[in-house]
Amino acid sequence: MKFLKWLIVTLTVTMGLSLFGTKVNASVIPFISYQAHVQNVGWQGWVSNGQTAGTVGQALRVEAFKMELQANGFSNSSLE
């Protein structure tokens, strides 16, 4: 689970820099949502901003991951 949180933070920063350049704009507040496909479970619901995606204590692997980044009306849900 630590790896998944690290991955989310890394991807958020990387996408933020590539989408908005290296300048920081205080009015841009990104919102990230993500969804996990879990072994023997299937796609789970969307969660966001640090919530757990996947399962805890069930020894089931996350097989796929979808992310959506939104900021000030900008939305990109094609990141899979």
HTML snippet that shows the backbone in 3Dmol.js (N, CA, C, O; Angstrom):
<script src="https://3Dmol.org/build/3Dmol-min.js"></script>
<div id="view" style="width:600px;height:400px;position:relative"></div>
<script>
const pdb = `
ATOM      1  N   MET A   1       0.815  -1.190   0.000  1.00  0.00           N
ATOM      2  CA  MET A   1       0.000   0.000   0.000  1.00  0.00           C
ATOM      3  C   MET A   1       0.864   1.263   0.000  1.00  0.00           C
ATOM      4  O   MET A   1       0.477   2.279  -0.577  1.00  0.00           O
ATOM      5  N   LYS A   2       2.041   1.201   0.650  1.00  0.00           N
ATOM      6  CA  LYS A   2       2.931   2.359   0.644  1.00  0.00           C
ATOM      7  C   LYS A   2       3.378   2.670  -0.775  1.00  0.00           C
ATOM      8  O   LYS A   2       3.481   3.834  -1.163  1.00  0.00           O
ATOM      9  N   PHE A   3       3.646   1.605  -1.561  1.00  0.00           N
ATOM     10  CA  PHE A   3       4.051   1.811  -2.950  1.00  0.00           C
ATOM     11  C   PHE A   3       2.952   2.507  -3.728  1.00  0.00           C
ATOM     12  O   PHE A   3       3.230   3.398  -4.530  1.00  0.00           O
ATOM     13  N   LEU A   4       1.707   2.113  -3.504  1.00  0.00           N
ATOM     14  CA  LEU A   4       0.579   2.707  -4.223  1.00  0.00           C
ATOM     15  C   LEU A   4       0.446   4.192  -3.883  1.00  0.00           C
ATOM     16  O   LEU A   4       0.196   5.007  -4.771  1.00  0.00           O
ATOM     17  N   LYS A   5       0.610   4.551  -2.612  1.00  0.00           N
ATOM     18  CA  LYS A   5       0.549   5.963  -2.229  1.00  0.00           C
ATOM     19  C   LYS A   5       1.715   6.735  -2.835  1.00  0.00           C
ATOM     20  O   LYS A   5       1.545   7.864  -3.295  1.00  0.00           O
ATOM     21  N   TRP A   6       2.909   6.121  -2.835  1.00  0.00           N
ATOM     22  CA  TRP A   6       4.074   6.758  -3.448  1.00  0.00           C
ATOM     23  C   TRP A   6       3.826   6.969  -4.941  1.00  0.00           C
ATOM     24  O   TRP A   6       4.151   8.027  -5.481  1.00  0.00           O
ATOM     25  N   LEU A   7       3.251   5.966  -5.612  1.00  0.00           N
ATOM     26  CA  LEU A   7       2.954   6.062  -7.034  1.00  0.00           C
ATOM     27  C   LEU A   7       1.971   7.193  -7.315  1.00  0.00           C
ATOM     28  O   LEU A   7       2.153   7.947  -8.270  1.00  0.00           O
ATOM     29  N   ILE A   8       0.948   7.315  -6.503  1.00  0.00           N
ATOM     30  CA  ILE A   8      -0.056   8.365  -6.700  1.00  0.00           C
ATOM     31  C   ILE A   8       0.569   9.742  -6.548  1.00  0.00           C
ATOM     32  O   ILE A   8       0.324  10.627  -7.368  1.00  0.00           O
ATOM     33  N   VAL A   9       1.372   9.932  -5.511  1.00  0.00           N
ATOM     34  CA  VAL A   9       2.019  11.233  -5.300  1.00  0.00           C
ATOM     35  C   VAL A   9       2.974  11.545  -6.447  1.00  0.00           C
ATOM     36  O   VAL A   9       2.982  12.666  -6.957  1.00  0.00           O
ATOM     37  N   THR A  10       3.773  10.571  -6.855  1.00  0.00           N
ATOM     38  CA  THR A  10       4.726  10.779  -7.946  1.00  0.00           C
ATOM     39  C   THR A  10       4.013  11.136  -9.245  1.00  0.00           C
ATOM     40  O   THR A  10       4.413  12.074  -9.933  1.00  0.00           O
ATOM     41  N   LEU A  11       2.967  10.400  -9.584  1.00  0.00           N
ATOM     42  CA  LEU A  11       2.227  10.674 -10.813  1.00  0.00           C
ATOM     43  C   LEU A  11       1.522  12.026 -10.747  1.00  0.00           C
ATOM     44  O   LEU A  11       1.445  12.733 -11.752  1.00  0.00           O
ATOM     45  N   THR A  12       1.013  12.387  -9.586  1.00  0.00           N
ATOM     46  CA  THR A  12       0.353  13.681  -9.435  1.00  0.00           C
ATOM     47  C   THR A  12       1.328  14.815  -9.684  1.00  0.00           C
ATOM     48  O   THR A  12       1.018  15.751 -10.421  1.00  0.00           O
ATOM     49  N   VAL A  13       2.498  14.740  -9.078  1.00  0.00           N
ATOM     50  CA  VAL A  13       3.505  15.790  -9.262  1.00  0.00           C
ATOM     51  C   VAL A  13       3.965  15.834 -10.709  1.00  0.00           C
ATOM     52  O   VAL A  13       4.065  16.913 -11.293  1.00  0.00           O
ATOM     53  N   THR A  14       4.247  14.677 -11.294  1.00  0.00           N
ATOM     54  CA  THR A  14       4.710  14.621 -12.681  1.00  0.00           C
ATOM     55  C   THR A  14       3.670  15.180 -13.640  1.00  0.00           C
ATOM     56  O   THR A  14       3.998  15.980 -14.517  1.00  0.00           O
ATOM     57  N   MET A  15       2.408  14.762 -13.478  1.00  0.00           N
ATOM     58  CA  MET A  15       1.359  15.265 -14.357  1.00  0.00           C
ATOM     59  C   MET A  15       1.127  16.751 -14.131  1.00  0.00           C
ATOM     60  O   MET A  15       0.892  17.496 -15.083  1.00  0.00           O
ATOM     61  N   GLY A  16       1.192  17.182 -12.895  1.00  0.00           N
ATOM     62  CA  GLY A  16       1.005  18.598 -12.604  1.00  0.00           C
ATOM     63  C   GLY A  16       2.061  19.452 -13.262  1.00  0.00           C
ATOM     64  O   GLY A  16       1.753  20.510 -13.811  1.00  0.00           O
ATOM     65  N   LEU A  17       3.307  19.004 -13.214  1.00  0.00           N
ATOM     66  CA  LEU A  17       4.380  19.760 -13.852  1.00  0.00           C
ATOM     67  C   LEU A  17       4.236  19.759 -15.366  1.00  0.00           C
ATOM     68  O   LEU A  17       4.486  20.776 -16.014  1.00  0.00           O
ATOM     69  N   SER A  18       3.833  18.625 -15.935  1.00  0.00           N
ATOM     70  CA  SER A  18       3.710  18.573 -17.386  1.00  0.00           C
ATOM     71  C   SER A  18       2.468  19.310 -17.890  1.00  0.00           C
ATOM     72  O   SER A  18       2.484  19.864 -18.990  1.00  0.00           O
ATOM     73  N   LEU A  19       1.397  19.323 -17.100  1.00  0.00           N
ATOM     74  CA  LEU A  19       0.169  19.986 -17.532  1.00  0.00           C
ATOM     75  C   LEU A  19       0.206  21.488 -17.296  1.00  0.00           C
ATOM     76  O   LEU A  19      -0.312  22.259 -18.105  1.00  0.00           O
ATOM     77  N   PHE A  20       0.812  21.904 -16.202  1.00  0.00           N
ATOM     78  CA  PHE A  20       0.770  23.299 -15.808  1.00  0.00           C
ATOM     79  C   PHE A  20       2.128  23.986 -15.882  1.00  0.00           C
ATOM     80  O   PHE A  20       2.244  25.144 -15.478  1.00  0.00           O
ATOM     81  N   GLY A  21       3.151  23.314 -16.381  1.00  0.00           N
ATOM     82  CA  GLY A  21       4.482  23.898 -16.434  1.00  0.00           C
ATOM     83  C   GLY A  21       5.115  23.898 -15.059  1.00  0.00           C
ATOM     84  O   GLY A  21       4.559  23.337 -14.115  1.00  0.00           O
ATOM     85  N   THR A  22       6.264  24.518 -14.940  1.00  0.00           N
ATOM     86  CA  THR A  22       6.958  24.523 -13.657  1.00  0.00           C
ATOM     87  C   THR A  22       6.546  25.691 -12.780  1.00  0.00           C
ATOM     88  O   THR A  22       6.948  25.749 -11.617  1.00  0.00           O
ATOM     89  N   LYS A  23       5.754  26.627 -13.300  1.00  0.00           N
ATOM     90  CA  LYS A  23       5.279  27.744 -12.496  1.00  0.00           C
ATOM     91  C   LYS A  23       4.156  27.274 -11.579  1.00  0.00           C
ATOM     92  O   LYS A  23       3.309  26.474 -11.977  1.00  0.00           O
ATOM     93  N   VAL A  24       4.159  27.769 -10.370  1.00  0.00           N
ATOM     94  CA  VAL A  24       3.124  27.411  -9.409  1.00  0.00           C
ATOM     95  C   VAL A  24       2.080  28.513  -9.396  1.00  0.00           C
ATOM     96  O   VAL A  24       2.400  29.689  -9.224  1.00  0.00           O
ATOM     97  N   ASN A  25       0.843  28.124  -9.576  1.00  0.00           N
ATOM     98  CA  ASN A  25      -0.266  29.063  -9.561  1.00  0.00           C
ATOM     99  C   ASN A  25      -1.146  28.698  -8.368  1.00  0.00           C
ATOM    100  O   ASN A  25      -1.711  27.605  -8.324  1.00  0.00           O
ATOM    101  N   ALA A  26      -1.262  29.597  -7.416  1.00  0.00           N
ATOM    102  CA  ALA A  26      -2.000  29.309  -6.192  1.00  0.00           C
ATOM    103  C   ALA A  26      -3.481  29.050  -6.446  1.00  0.00           C
ATOM    104  O   ALA A  26      -4.134  28.417  -5.616  1.00  0.00           O
ATOM    105  N   SER A  27      -4.032  29.518  -7.563  1.00  0.00           N
ATOM    106  CA  SER A  27      -5.455  29.319  -7.833  1.00  0.00           C
ATOM    107  C   SER A  27      -5.745  27.948  -8.442  1.00  0.00           C
ATOM    108  O   SER A  27      -6.909  27.561  -8.550  1.00  0.00           O
ATOM    109  N   VAL A  28      -4.708  27.208  -8.842  1.00  0.00           N
ATOM    110  CA  VAL A  28      -4.894  25.878  -9.419  1.00  0.00           C
ATOM    111  C   VAL A  28      -4.780  24.843  -8.305  1.00  0.00           C
ATOM    112  O   VAL A  28      -3.705  24.643  -7.740  1.00  0.00           O
ATOM    113  N   ILE A  29      -5.887  24.195  -7.996  1.00  0.00           N
ATOM    114  CA  ILE A  29      -5.894  23.163  -6.969  1.00  0.00           C
ATOM    115  C   ILE A  29      -6.260  21.849  -7.649  1.00  0.00           C
ATOM    116  O   ILE A  29      -7.427  21.619  -7.968  1.00  0.00           O
ATOM    117  N   PRO A  30      -5.269  20.984  -7.872  1.00  0.00           N
ATOM    118  CA  PRO A  30      -5.568  19.718  -8.551  1.00  0.00           C
ATOM    119  C   PRO A  30      -6.352  18.773  -7.649  1.00  0.00           C
ATOM    120  O   PRO A  30      -6.193  18.780  -6.428  1.00  0.00           O
ATOM    121  N   PHE A  31      -7.186  17.976  -8.263  1.00  0.00           N
ATOM    122  CA  PHE A  31      -7.991  16.974  -7.576  1.00  0.00           C
ATOM    123  C   PHE A  31      -7.767  15.671  -8.314  1.00  0.00           C
ATOM    124  O   PHE A  31      -8.016  15.591  -9.518  1.00  0.00           O
ATOM    125  N   ILE A  32      -7.303  14.649  -7.616  1.00  0.00           N
ATOM    126  CA  ILE A  32      -7.005  13.384  -8.274  1.00  0.00           C
ATOM    127  C   ILE A  32      -7.935  12.291  -7.759  1.00  0.00           C
ATOM    128  O   ILE A  32      -8.132  12.140  -6.553  1.00  0.00           O
ATOM    129  N   SER A  33      -8.500  11.538  -8.690  1.00  0.00           N
ATOM    130  CA  SER A  33      -9.344  10.383  -8.366  1.00  0.00           C
ATOM    131  C   SER A  33      -8.705   9.161  -9.010  1.00  0.00           C
ATOM    132  O   SER A  33      -8.037   9.275 -10.038  1.00  0.00           O
ATOM    133  N   TYR A  34      -8.906   8.003  -8.413  1.00  0.00           N
ATOM    134  CA  TYR A  34      -8.307   6.795  -8.953  1.00  0.00           C
ATOM    135  C   TYR A  34      -9.191   5.596  -8.618  1.00  0.00           C
ATOM    136  O   TYR A  34     -10.017   5.635  -7.706  1.00  0.00           O
ATOM    137  N   GLN A  35      -8.984   4.536  -9.388  1.00  0.00           N
ATOM    138  CA  GLN A  35      -9.822   3.341  -9.296  1.00  0.00           C
ATOM    139  C   GLN A  35      -8.913   2.134  -9.486  1.00  0.00           C
ATOM    140  O   GLN A  35      -8.036   2.155 -10.350  1.00  0.00           O
ATOM    141  N   ALA A  36      -9.107   1.090  -8.701  1.00  0.00           N
ATOM    142  CA  ALA A  36      -8.278  -0.108  -8.789  1.00  0.00           C
ATOM    143  C   ALA A  36      -9.106  -1.302  -9.260  1.00  0.00           C
ATOM    144  O   ALA A  36     -10.275  -1.449  -8.906  1.00  0.00           O
ATOM    145  N   HIS A  37      -8.467  -2.148 -10.066  1.00  0.00           N
ATOM    146  CA  HIS A  37      -9.049  -3.426 -10.447  1.00  0.00           C
ATOM    147  C   HIS A  37      -8.329  -4.475  -9.614  1.00  0.00           C
ATOM    148  O   HIS A  37      -7.115  -4.635  -9.734  1.00  0.00           O
ATOM    149  N   VAL A  38      -9.067  -5.194  -8.769  1.00  0.00           N
ATOM    150  CA  VAL A  38      -8.485  -6.111  -7.801  1.00  0.00           C
ATOM    151  C   VAL A  38      -8.747  -7.555  -8.217  1.00  0.00           C
ATOM    152  O   VAL A  38      -9.828  -7.894  -8.700  1.00  0.00           O
ATOM    153  N   GLN A  39      -7.738  -8.395  -8.018  1.00  0.00           N
ATOM    154  CA  GLN A  39      -7.836  -9.823  -8.307  1.00  0.00           C
ATOM    155  C   GLN A  39      -9.086 -10.414  -7.654  1.00  0.00           C
ATOM    156  O   GLN A  39      -9.330 -10.179  -6.470  1.00  0.00           O
ATOM    157  N   ASN A  40      -9.874 -11.174  -8.405  1.00  0.00           N
ATOM    158  CA  ASN A  40     -11.098 -11.854  -7.944  1.00  0.00           C
ATOM    159  C   ASN A  40     -12.213 -10.912  -7.487  1.00  0.00           C
ATOM    160  O   ASN A  40     -13.247 -11.379  -7.009  1.00  0.00           O
ATOM    161  N   VAL A  41     -12.027  -9.599  -7.621  1.00  0.00           N
ATOM    162  CA  VAL A  41     -13.038  -8.626  -7.191  1.00  0.00           C
ATOM    163  C   VAL A  41     -13.552  -7.823  -8.378  1.00  0.00           C
ATOM    164  O   VAL A  41     -14.758  -7.623  -8.525  1.00  0.00           O
ATOM    165  N   GLY A  42     -12.629  -7.361  -9.227  1.00  0.00           N
ATOM    166  CA  GLY A  42     -12.987  -6.513 -10.357  1.00  0.00           C
ATOM    167  C   GLY A  42     -12.734  -5.051 -10.028  1.00  0.00           C
ATOM    168  O   GLY A  42     -12.012  -4.729  -9.085  1.00  0.00           O
ATOM    169  N   TRP A  43     -13.340  -4.165 -10.822  1.00  0.00           N
ATOM    170  CA  TRP A  43     -13.153  -2.729 -10.625  1.00  0.00           C
ATOM    171  C   TRP A  43     -13.868  -2.286  -9.363  1.00  0.00           C
ATOM    172  O   TRP A  43     -15.039  -2.603  -9.156  1.00  0.00           O
ATOM    173  N   GLN A  44     -13.156  -1.554  -8.524  1.00  0.00           N
ATOM    174  CA  GLN A  44     -13.748  -0.959  -7.334  1.00  0.00           C
ATOM    175  C   GLN A  44     -14.204   0.445  -7.675  1.00  0.00           C
ATOM    176  O   GLN A  44     -13.929   0.940  -8.768  1.00  0.00           O
ATOM    177  N   GLY A  45     -14.889   1.083  -6.762  1.00  0.00           N
ATOM    178  CA  GLY A  45     -15.362   2.441  -6.987  1.00  0.00           C
ATOM    179  C   GLY A  45     -14.225   3.459  -6.980  1.00  0.00           C
ATOM    180  O   GLY A  45     -13.115   3.167  -6.534  1.00  0.00           O
ATOM    181  N   TRP A  46     -14.520   4.653  -7.480  1.00  0.00           N
ATOM    182  CA  TRP A  46     -13.544   5.742  -7.506  1.00  0.00           C
ATOM    183  C   TRP A  46     -13.315   6.252  -6.091  1.00  0.00           C
ATOM    184  O   TRP A  46     -14.257   6.392  -5.312  1.00  0.00           O
ATOM    185  N   VAL A  47     -12.049   6.529  -5.763  1.00  0.00           N
ATOM    186  CA  VAL A  47     -11.670   7.161  -4.501  1.00  0.00           C
ATOM    187  C   VAL A  47     -10.751   8.322  -4.838  1.00  0.00           C
ATOM    188  O   VAL A  47     -10.335   8.463  -5.988  1.00  0.00           O
ATOM    189  N   SER A  48     -10.426   9.156  -3.858  1.00  0.00           N
ATOM    190  CA  SER A  48      -9.630  10.330  -4.182  1.00  0.00           C
ATOM    191  C   SER A  48      -8.757  10.792  -3.024  1.00  0.00           C
ATOM    192  O   SER A  48      -8.990  10.469  -1.860  1.00  0.00           O
ATOM    193  N   ASN A  49      -7.741  11.564  -3.397  1.00  0.00           N
ATOM    194  CA  ASN A  49      -6.884  12.310  -2.482  1.00  0.00           C
ATOM    195  C   ASN A  49      -6.426  11.538  -1.247  1.00  0.00           C
ATOM    196  O   ASN A  49      -6.670  11.963  -0.118  1.00  0.00           O
ATOM    197  N   GLY A  50      -5.765  10.411  -1.465  1.00  0.00           N
ATOM    198  CA  GLY A  50      -5.157   9.668  -0.372  1.00  0.00           C
ATOM    199  C   GLY A  50      -5.965   8.512   0.186  1.00  0.00           C
ATOM    200  O   GLY A  50      -5.479   7.783   1.051  1.00  0.00           O
ATOM    201  N   GLN A  51      -7.195   8.328  -0.292  1.00  0.00           N
ATOM    202  CA  GLN A  51      -7.986   7.189   0.175  1.00  0.00           C
ATOM    203  C   GLN A  51      -7.388   5.902  -0.383  1.00  0.00           C
ATOM    204  O   GLN A  51      -6.689   5.921  -1.397  1.00  0.00           O
ATOM    205  N   THR A  52      -7.665   4.792   0.281  1.00  0.00           N
ATOM    206  CA  THR A  52      -7.118   3.506  -0.131  1.00  0.00           C
ATOM    207  C   THR A  52      -7.869   2.957  -1.336  1.00  0.00           C
ATOM    208  O   THR A  52      -9.098   2.891  -1.349  1.00  0.00           O
ATOM    209  N   ALA A  53      -7.094   2.565  -2.352  1.00  0.00           N
ATOM    210  CA  ALA A  53      -7.640   1.851  -3.506  1.00  0.00           C
ATOM    211  C   ALA A  53      -7.086   0.437  -3.434  1.00  0.00           C
ATOM    212  O   ALA A  53      -5.888   0.254  -3.218  1.00  0.00           O
ATOM    213  N   GLY A  54      -7.923  -0.546  -3.607  1.00  0.00           N
ATOM    214  CA  GLY A  54      -7.490  -1.929  -3.468  1.00  0.00           C
ATOM    215  C   GLY A  54      -8.083  -2.508  -2.197  1.00  0.00           C
ATOM    216  O   GLY A  54      -9.091  -2.015  -1.691  1.00  0.00           O
ATOM    217  N   THR A  55      -7.456  -3.554  -1.684  1.00  0.00           N
ATOM    218  CA  THR A  55      -7.926  -4.186  -0.462  1.00  0.00           C
ATOM    219  C   THR A  55      -6.808  -4.164   0.577  1.00  0.00           C
ATOM    220  O   THR A  55      -5.640  -3.972   0.239  1.00  0.00           O
ATOM    221  N   VAL A  56      -7.165  -4.358   1.813  1.00  0.00           N
ATOM    222  CA  VAL A  56      -6.196  -4.390   2.899  1.00  0.00           C
ATOM    223  C   VAL A  56      -6.314  -5.730   3.617  1.00  0.00           C
ATOM    224  O   VAL A  56      -7.403  -6.115   4.043  1.00  0.00           O
ATOM    225  N   GLY A  57      -5.204  -6.436   3.752  1.00  0.00           N
ATOM    226  CA  GLY A  57      -5.172  -7.679   4.508  1.00  0.00           C
ATOM    227  C   GLY A  57      -5.810  -8.871   3.825  1.00  0.00           C
ATOM    228  O   GLY A  57      -6.068  -9.875   4.490  1.00  0.00           O
ATOM    229  N   GLN A  58      -6.078  -8.810   2.530  1.00  0.00           N
ATOM    230  CA  GLN A  58      -6.710  -9.927   1.836  1.00  0.00           C
ATOM    231  C   GLN A  58      -5.766 -10.635   0.864  1.00  0.00           C
ATOM    232  O   GLN A  58      -6.159 -11.611   0.225  1.00  0.00           O
ATOM    233  N   ALA A  59      -4.542 -10.161   0.748  1.00  0.00           N
ATOM    234  CA  ALA A  59      -3.533 -10.753  -0.143  1.00  0.00           C
ATOM    235  C   ALA A  59      -4.021 -10.829  -1.596  1.00  0.00           C
ATOM    236  O   ALA A  59      -3.724 -11.793  -2.302  1.00  0.00           O
ATOM    237  N   LEU A  60      -4.761  -9.823  -2.035  1.00  0.00           N
ATOM    238  CA  LEU A  60      -5.222  -9.749  -3.415  1.00  0.00           C
ATOM    239  C   LEU A  60      -4.442  -8.650  -4.124  1.00  0.00           C
ATOM    240  O   LEU A  60      -4.240  -7.566  -3.578  1.00  0.00           O
ATOM    241  N   ARG A  61      -4.009  -8.941  -5.346  1.00  0.00           N
ATOM    242  CA  ARG A  61      -3.189  -7.957  -6.064  1.00  0.00           C
ATOM    243  C   ARG A  61      -4.053  -6.942  -6.819  1.00  0.00           C
ATOM    244  O   ARG A  61      -5.172  -7.238  -7.240  1.00  0.00           O
ATOM    245  N   VAL A  62      -3.501  -5.744  -6.973  1.00  0.00           N
ATOM    246  CA  VAL A  62      -4.110  -4.735  -7.839  1.00  0.00           C
ATOM    247  C   VAL A  62      -3.617  -5.052  -9.245  1.00  0.00           C
ATOM    248  O   VAL A  62      -2.413  -5.032  -9.500  1.00  0.00           O
ATOM    249  N   GLU A  63      -4.534  -5.341 -10.154  1.00  0.00           N
ATOM    250  CA  GLU A  63      -4.174  -5.763 -11.509  1.00  0.00           C
ATOM    251  C   GLU A  63      -4.185  -4.626 -12.509  1.00  0.00           C
ATOM    252  O   GLU A  63      -3.529  -4.712 -13.547  1.00  0.00           O
ATOM    253  N   ALA A  64      -4.915  -3.562 -12.218  1.00  0.00           N
ATOM    254  CA  ALA A  64      -4.967  -2.397 -13.115  1.00  0.00           C
ATOM    255  C   ALA A  64      -5.323  -1.182 -12.276  1.00  0.00           C
ATOM    256  O   ALA A  64      -5.821  -1.297 -11.156  1.00  0.00           O
ATOM    257  N   PHE A  65      -5.055  -0.009 -12.850  1.00  0.00           N
ATOM    258  CA  PHE A  65      -5.231   1.236 -12.096  1.00  0.00           C
ATOM    259  C   PHE A  65      -5.636   2.327 -13.067  1.00  0.00           C
ATOM    260  O   PHE A  65      -5.006   2.480 -14.113  1.00  0.00           O
ATOM    261  N   LYS A  66      -6.672   3.088 -12.749  1.00  0.00           N
ATOM    262  CA  LYS A  66      -7.100   4.228 -13.561  1.00  0.00           C
ATOM    263  C   LYS A  66      -6.962   5.485 -12.720  1.00  0.00           C
ATOM    264  O   LYS A  66      -7.196   5.465 -11.511  1.00  0.00           O
ATOM    265  N   MET A  67      -6.580   6.580 -13.369  1.00  0.00           N
ATOM    266  CA  MET A  67      -6.464   7.858 -12.664  1.00  0.00           C
ATOM    267  C   MET A  67      -7.163   8.940 -13.455  1.00  0.00           C
ATOM    268  O   MET A  67      -7.237   8.884 -14.682  1.00  0.00           O
ATOM    269  N   GLU A  68      -7.682   9.938 -12.731  1.00  0.00           N
ATOM    270  CA  GLU A  68      -8.282  11.107 -13.358  1.00  0.00           C
ATOM    271  C   GLU A  68      -7.794  12.331 -12.594  1.00  0.00           C
ATOM    272  O   GLU A  68      -7.921  12.406 -11.372  1.00  0.00           O
ATOM    273  N   LEU A  69      -7.240  13.280 -13.324  1.00  0.00           N
ATOM    274  CA  LEU A  69      -6.745  14.511 -12.731  1.00  0.00           C
ATOM    275  C   LEU A  69      -7.620  15.664 -13.180  1.00  0.00           C
ATOM    276  O   LEU A  69      -7.882  15.826 -14.371  1.00  0.00           O
ATOM    277  N   GLN A  70      -8.075  16.467 -12.223  1.00  0.00           N
ATOM    278  CA  GLN A  70      -8.905  17.624 -12.540  1.00  0.00           C
ATOM    279  C   GLN A  70      -8.316  18.840 -11.850  1.00  0.00           C
ATOM    280  O   GLN A  70      -7.830  18.751 -10.723  1.00  0.00           O
ATOM    281  N   ALA A  71      -8.362  19.980 -12.533  1.00  0.00           N
ATOM    282  CA  ALA A  71      -7.900  21.230 -11.937  1.00  0.00           C
ATOM    283  C   ALA A  71      -8.599  22.393 -12.628  1.00  0.00           C
ATOM    284  O   ALA A  71      -8.459  22.568 -13.838  1.00  0.00           O
ATOM    285  N   ASN A  72      -9.343  23.179 -11.880  1.00  0.00           N
ATOM    286  CA  ASN A  72     -10.042  24.350 -12.414  1.00  0.00           C
ATOM    287  C   ASN A  72     -10.802  24.055 -13.699  1.00  0.00           C
ATOM    288  O   ASN A  72     -10.670  24.783 -14.683  1.00  0.00           O
ATOM    289  N   GLY A  73     -11.587  23.006 -13.695  1.00  0.00           N
ATOM    290  CA  GLY A  73     -12.383  22.672 -14.858  1.00  0.00           C
ATOM    291  C   GLY A  73     -11.675  21.792 -15.867  1.00  0.00           C
ATOM    292  O   GLY A  73     -12.313  21.258 -16.775  1.00  0.00           O
ATOM    293  N   PHE A  74     -10.358  21.629 -15.726  1.00  0.00           N
ATOM    294  CA  PHE A  74      -9.617  20.738 -16.615  1.00  0.00           C
ATOM    295  C   PHE A  74      -9.798  19.317 -16.144  1.00  0.00           C
ATOM    296  O   PHE A  74      -9.685  19.041 -14.950  1.00  0.00           O
ATOM    297  N   SER A  75     -10.075  18.420 -17.052  1.00  0.00           N
ATOM    298  CA  SER A  75     -10.239  17.006 -16.694  1.00  0.00           C
ATOM    299  C   SER A  75      -9.535  16.146 -17.734  1.00  0.00           C
ATOM    300  O   SER A  75      -9.647  16.387 -18.936  1.00  0.00           O
ATOM    301  N   ASN A  76      -8.809  15.141 -17.254  1.00  0.00           N
ATOM    302  CA  ASN A  76      -8.163  14.204 -18.155  1.00  0.00           C
ATOM    303  C   ASN A  76      -8.361  12.813 -17.583  1.00  0.00           C
ATOM    304  O   ASN A  76      -7.657  12.413 -16.655  1.00  0.00           O
ATOM    305  N   SER A  77      -9.311  12.079 -18.128  1.00  0.00           N
ATOM    306  CA  SER A  77      -9.597  10.736 -17.622  1.00  0.00           C
ATOM    307  C   SER A  77      -9.022   9.657 -18.532  1.00  0.00           C
ATOM    308  O   SER A  77      -9.389   8.489 -18.403  1.00  0.00           O
ATOM    309  N   SER A  78      -8.139  10.018 -19.438  1.00  0.00           N
ATOM    310  CA  SER A  78      -7.574   9.026 -20.360  1.00  0.00           C
ATOM    311  C   SER A  78      -6.263   8.460 -19.849  1.00  0.00           C
ATOM    312  O   SER A  78      -5.541   7.816 -20.610  1.00  0.00           O
ATOM    313  N   LEU A  79      -5.936   8.678 -18.598  1.00  0.00           N
ATOM    314  CA  LEU A  79      -4.694   8.171 -18.035  1.00  0.00           C
ATOM    315  C   LEU A  79      -4.928   6.797 -17.448  1.00  0.00           C
ATOM    316  O   LEU A  79      -5.410   6.675 -16.322  1.00  0.00           O
ATOM    317  N   GLU A  80      -4.594   5.763 -18.196  1.00  0.00           N
ATOM    318  CA  GLU A  80      -4.784   4.372 -17.712  1.00  0.00           C
ATOM    319  C   GLU A  80      -3.494   3.617 -17.875  1.00  0.00           C
ATOM    320  O   GLU A  80      -3.424   2.436 -17.535  1.00  0.00           O
TER     321      GLU A  80
END
`;
const viewer = $3Dmol.createViewer("view");
viewer.addModel(pdb, "pdb");
viewer.setStyle({}, {cartoon: {color: "spectrum"}});
viewer.zoomTo();
viewer.render();
</script>
